[in-house]
Amino acid sequence: MSRTTLRLVATLGVLVALALSGPAAAQTAWFGNWFQDALPPANAKPLSEIIRALEESGYRQITEVEFEDGEWEIEARRAGGEEVGLRVDPVSGEVTED
């Protein structure tokens, strides 16, 4: 093989290695731990248990549930029909904002 061919093969090998490692490195560099906060912590209560506790407390018609900023954001109605937005701690299940 000629010297030019060896350089070309080496360059292509480096480019392939960069292409394969790029997406993972780019995700970490650009997003950091962005998506890590999108899920409840490992020691969180099951969502079904949290919803059951809210229903037992008198909340009805749970219409939306979203995990954001480390808490469950839940839209529901009180027994009288009033719509409320709740923030619930995922570990304790306590309503932190009503």
GIKA-V983880 format. One line per field, one symbol per residue. psi: psi as a letter, one per 30 degrees, with the letter a starting at -180 (. if undefined). Layout:
psi=???
//
This chain:
psi=kleeeeeeeeeeeeeeeeeefeeeeeeeeefbgefeffkllfgllkeeeeeeeeefffklijfkkkjkhglkjkkakleffkklkkkkkfefgkjfk.
//
